[in-house]
Amino acid sequence: MHFGEYDSPLYRQVIQQFDAVKEWTRVESGVLERLRIPKRAAIVTVPVRMDDGGTRIFLGYRVQHFLTSGPGKGGLRYHPSVNLGEVAGLAVIMGWKCALMELPFGGAKGGINCDPSKLSLGEVERVTRRYTMEMIPYIGPMVDVMAPDMGTNEQVMGWIYDTYSMHMGHNVPQIVTGKSVLLYGTVGRREATGRGVVYCIEEAIEHAGLSLRGARVVVQGFGNVGSVAAYELFMRGAKIVAVGDVNGAVLNTKGLDIPALSEHVKRGNLLGEFPGGDTLRPDELLTLECEVLVPAAIERVITGDNAPKLRCRVLAEAANGPATVEGDRVLRERGDIFVIPDILCNAGGVTVSYFEWVQDIQMFFWSEDEVNRRLRDLMRKAFMRCYDFAQENTTDMRTAALILAIRRVAQEKIQRGLYP
Ligand code: NAD
């Protein structure tokens, strides 16, 4: 198999997933081939004046999977692992996610190869502004709209908004989502992905014949997604027995006090040193016995090695691409774990990003109740589309989600025809 310029573990993984279901979609092979390869990719150099007076060159990427359904939509990641292949894999995941949620967007993703924890605030600002300026030919409110991802946040989105607006000569808040509410972001965006994860878990738990109240939950990752998911589950009476992050993990079989853990981490303490629990080896986290396992950190953590050892009933894939192809094969063979696939499970973020974009275009803003009500409605409908398809076709949720997503974009392409 040829993966070309995009060859990387994550890209290979998403293309292998695509190839595994493509016959089943019953879509003409020429259309499938167009969906298999991202539409376009930009690589830019980002030269930046550092605080010590020297100049450093960073590499910045943006990959657009398809633009058939609307502007590209997807996060911007600042991480030392960022490369073209990783960004392309994430762009493909975004494409399927937008299609599954029936949002008027194509999938896209961007990134800069850097370690933001080793840069000053001023350096991160200059990296962001120069990257935005270099990307101006490839982005726009109707072309491609960025959002936060690992290593970026509301402040970074604010700088993108400002840089783009300065170049256009007028205010363009709809160029980026995930901005602060003051800068025409939307209420409920920060919590959206974690909340969406919880809405999916509520549905899955019911279908698995379990109850959320008292259910044991393990969460990997305590950033934007993991901490909100843990909090919302805690508030619904679930027992969060273990949480881990990049530095360590903590266990309390009676249930962790999540608001206290958040406060502990917010004060700059290590998660693993939380006094309300015992230290746990991070590699023990994923295989703990629980009702719900929520990987909400990085990709490719559920592998052929640890998938046979998972002891959960529901696997809520809050992170993008948390299961490798091999890990996924084991899960499918086992058949005893209800998997909520990533493109469904974490789609709350892009869904509320869509709400933010709509509000910015209209310059008319909604209440948090309205945002959450609409989010819950769209998440529940998407969950049921996948569940019904899986039941009717005796397949798993990941296959169902992927087929529904691919078919939707393929049908759009077929009805529009091939230009010229
Ligand atoms: P974040 O940067 O806020 O948090 C990441 C968390 O993962 C941190 O707690 C970090 O310590 C932990 N982590 C990093 N490496 C780890 C490792 N090797 N082992 C254990 N923990 C590790 O990021 P986030 O926004 O919460 O995103 C988490 C995941 O969710 C990513 O896969 C991201 O692509 C996905 N996602 C995020 C959003 C969003 O709206 N933020 C939307 C959709 C999907």
Boltz pocket constraint, residues with backbone or C-beta under 6 A from the ligand:
constraints:
  - pocket:
      binder: B
      contacts: [[A, 148], [A, 149], [A, 150], [A, 151], [A, 189], [A, 190], [A, 193], [A, 220], [A, 221], [A, 222], [A, 223], [A, 224], [A, 225], [A, 226], [A, 244], [A, 245], [A, 246], [A, 247], [A, 296], [A, 297], [A, 298], [A, 299], [A, 318], [A, 319], [A, 320], [A, 346], [A, 347], [A, 349], [A, 350]]
      max_distance: 6.0
